[in-house]
């Protein structure tokens, strides 16, 4: 899958919804709970599509996502913003995406 910046992706196994903030110029597989995520406009897709979309969650990848947090992997050049949380772990190419840390503010001398 090669999402574009600004595109909304939804999980097929839980309620997780993310917005693509940064994506490289190549195809990568993005998953949530071990199942591929789909574009929000796809037929049968939707936040919390769960069993409607036929996805099966991997119990080992149910670490959860947090509302309003960014998940990024600089190695792959991916950044996702969580618009709706869920129990599934976000991953790219099978590697869980870490929570992006905040940039330190400049020192005020």
C-alpha positions in Angstrom: 0.0 0.0 0.0 1.2 3.5 -0.8 -0.9 6.0 1.1 -0.6 9.7 0.4 -0.1 12.4 3.0 -3.4 13.5 4.5 -5.1 10.1 3.8 -7.2 8.5 6.5 -6.5 4.8 7.2 -8.7 2.6 9.4 -8.1 -0.7 11.1 -10.0 -3.8 10.1 -9.8 -5.4 13.6 -10.5 -2.5 16.0 -11.5 1.2 16.2 -8.1 2.6 15.4 -8.0 5.4 12.8 -4.9 7.2 11.7 -4.0 10.1 9.4 -0.8 9.8 7.2 1.5 12.7 8.1 4.6 11.5 6.3 5.1 8.6 3.8 8.1 7.6 1.6 7.9 7.3 -2.1 7.5 3.5 -2.0 5.0 0.9 -1.0 5.0 -0.4 2.6 2.5 -2.5 4.5 0.9 -0.7 7.4 -0.9 -2.8 10.0 -2.9 -2.5 13.2 -3.2 -5.4 15.5 -1.4 -7.5 12.8 -4.0 -6.9 10.1 -3.6 -4.5 7.1 -5.1 -1.1 7.4 -7.4 0.2 4.6 -8.4 3.6 3.3 -11.4 5.0 5.1 -13.4 5.3 1.9 -13.1 1.7 0.9 -16.3 -0.3 0.8 -16.7 -2.3 4.0 -14.1 -0.2 5.8 -14.7 2.1 8.7 -13.6 2.9 12.2 -14.3 -0.2 14.1 -15.0 -2.2 11.0 -13.8 -5.2 13.0 -15.6 -8.4 12.0 -17.4 -6.5 9.2 -14.1 -6.2 7.3 -13.0 -9.8 8.0 -9.7 -8.8 9.7 -8.2 -11.1 12.4 -6.2 -9.5 15.2 -2.9 -10.9 16.3 -3.0 -11.2 20.1 0.7 -10.4 20.3 0.1 -7.1 18.6 -2.5 -5.6 20.8 -0.5 -3.0 22.6 -2.9 -0.1 21.8 -2.6 3.4 20.3 -3.2 6.7 21.9 -5.5 9.5 20.7 -3.6 12.5 19.3 -0.2 10.9 19.4 2.2 10.6 16.5 3.8 7.3 15.7 6.9 7.5 13.5 9.8 5.4 12.1 12.6 7.5 10.6 14.2 4.4 9.1 11.1 3.9 6.9 10.2 7.6 6.7 6.7 7.0 8.1 4.7 9.2 10.5 1.0 8.6 11.5 -1.3 10.7 13.7 -3.8 8.7 15.7 -7.2 10.2 15.2 -9.1 7.4 17.0 -7.5 5.1 19.5 -7.9 1.3 19.7 -6.3 -1.7 21.3 -4.2 -2.7 18.2 -0.5 -1.9 17.8 0.5 0.2 14.7 3.2 -1.4 12.6 5.0 -0.9 9.3 6.5 -3.9 7.5 5.9 -5.9 10.7 7.9 -3.6 13.0 5.8 -1.8 15.7 5.8 2.0 15.3 7.2 3.8 18.3 5.5 6.8 19.9 7.2 10.0 18.5 8.9 11.9 21.2 8.4 15.6 21.7 11.2 18.0 20.5 12.8 19.7 23.5 12.1 23.4 23.8 15.0 25.8 23.4 16.7 26.9 26.6 15.7 30.4 27.8 18.8 32.0 29.2 
